[in-house]
Amino acid sequence: MSEVIFSVFPSENFVDLGLYQFGWEQCDPSHSFGPAARNHYLFHFCLSGTGTLYANNSKGTTDTYQIKSGQGFMIFPHQICTYIADHEIPWEYVWIEFDGLRAKETVELAGLSPDQPVYRARYKDILESMKQEMLYIVNHKDESPFHLIGHLYLFIDSFVRSATSGQVNKGNSLRDFYIKEAFSFIEQNFQNDISIEEIASFCGLNRSYFGKIFRENTGKSPQDFLISYRMTKATELLKLTGLSVGDIGNAVGYPNQLHFSRAFKNTYGISPRQWRNENSGSGQWES
């Protein structure tokens, strides 16, 4: 019988790196998930056993990977994947779903990409630290969001250092400044009728150049990020308040309820009302 520990992170208001969900599972033989795509980065680490990952690559075709104990795999935003536990030696794994300003850079530093999604550690002692941080997060779900984010950073540190030679690229600090300025503007004005031109102007850049560096640093266009940020805020209000769908749409920058419902469904695949019904209790997400 499959055993699962699963948790949804209670807050998503962390800009550089944020948690979305995490858990552990001892899978039944041939247990599978997918084909499906995620909105964020989802990392699985195999604690024991083995399984198979089928993942779309940058060419649009599907690659097959055999994953064994001590290895992991990254599922990238919007990448279609299926993963299946071995029939005889089903895997036990722990997972963390995260995203943010530093997410794309972090994953690239670890040498992973949609064409190379398998994690193999170069340094076993640092790998052990990474594994312990993942298990700590899973087993301390009731700690404060800041406490868990602290351990997310410790996980990220071990994740990158265990997979690389230790030469960490510090990046372009001026670009980082522009992106942080954009994040700050969106955080303070997402509820208003703002445009990408306004965000770029606030950063002192033209729209074309701003869009280019934003996508390079975050993996998303400014428009996609703004929509994603608004939808994240909408889910918080749907779950934590009794406001009507129309009031929530207005609160996150959509005075037209129809436009809000359409954007929400494009993001989550269901209407705001359906999402509220499914997430107001203790429902679980698939692992």
Buried (B, 14 or more C-beta within 10 A) or exposed (E): EEEEBBBBBBEBEBBBBBBBBBBBBBBEEEBBBBEEEBBBBBBBBBBEBBBBBBBBBEEEEEBEBEBEBBBBBBBBBBBBBBBBBBEEBBBBBBBBBBBBBBBBBBBEBBBBEBEEBBBBBEBEEBBEBBBBBBBBBBEEBEBEBEEBBBBBBBBBBBBBBBBBEEEEEEEEEEEBEBBBBBBEBBEEBBEEEBEBEBBBBBBEBEBEEBBEBBBEBBBBBBEBBBBBBBBBBBBBBBEEEEEEBBEBBBBBBBEEBEEBBEBBBEBBEBBBEEBBEEBEEEEEEEB
